[in-house]
Amino acid sequence: MAKAKTPRTPKSDSKQVITMPSATSPEVSKNVSAPSPTPIDLQAQIRQRAYELYVEQGCIAGHETEDWIKAEREILAQLSQQKTA
C-alpha cells in the first residue's frame, strides 16, 4: 500500500529582499570605472594574440609556450596602460 503524502506546510516568507540601487544614484555613479575584462575575455585575447604571433613566424610549430607567454605579456601590458590612462 502506498504511503499517504503529508501536505507541506507553507514556509514563512522571512527572506529579505534587497533592491539594487539605480544607475543614477550617487553610490553607483561615483564608483563607475571602465569594466575590467573577465578571465574568459582575457584568455581569448591572449589566445588570439598568440595565434597572430604563430602566423607572423610562418606557422612553425614548436613555439606555442613562448608565443603564449609573449602574448600574455603584451595583453597584460595593454590593460595596465589602459588602467593608468
N, C-alpha and C positions, 0 to 999 in steps of 0.2 A: 504494500500500500504506500502511496506517495505521501510525503510529508506535506502538511499544510504550510503555506508560506505565511509568515507573520508580516503584517503591514509595517512598513518602515515609518518611523516617526519623523516628522519633518524636523530638520536641523534648524537651529536658531540662526538667523541672519546676523551673526556677530562680526562678519567680515567688514573691515574698514575700507571704504572706497576712497582712493586718493586720486585727485584730479591733477592733470598736468597743467602747468602754467601756460598761458597763451604766449604766442611768439612776440607779442608787443609788450609783455610785462617787463619791468626793469630787471628782474632777476635773470631772465633769459637773454635779453638784448646786450647786457654788459659782458656776458661770458661767451659771446659768439666769436668763433675763430674759424679759420679755414679747416675743413674737415681733414683729418689725417687718414691716409689710406688704410684700409683694413689689411690684415695679413694676407688675405687671399689676393687682393689687388696688388699688393707689394710683390708677392710671389709671381704673379702673372707678368708684372712689369719686368722683373728680373729675368724671367724665362724668355720673354720677348727680346730683351737686350742681349742675352747670352746667345740666342739663335742668330741675331744680327751679327754678333762677333764671329760666330761659326761661319756664316756666309761670307763675311768680309775676308776671312782667312782661307777662302777657297773650298769650303765644305770638307775640310780634312778632319777625320775622326781622331780621337785620342786626346783632345784638349778640353773635354767637357767641364772638368773641375775648374781649370784655370779660367775658362770663359765665364762660368757661373760666378766665380769669386770676383772677377773684374766687373762683370755686370752688376753684381750686388753692391760693390763699392761705388760705382757710378750712380746708381739709382739712389742709394742712401745719401750720397753727397748732394745730389739734386734736391732731395727732400730737406736736407739740413739747410741748404741755401734758401729754399722757399720759406722755411720757418723763421729764419733770421731776417728775411727781407720784409 
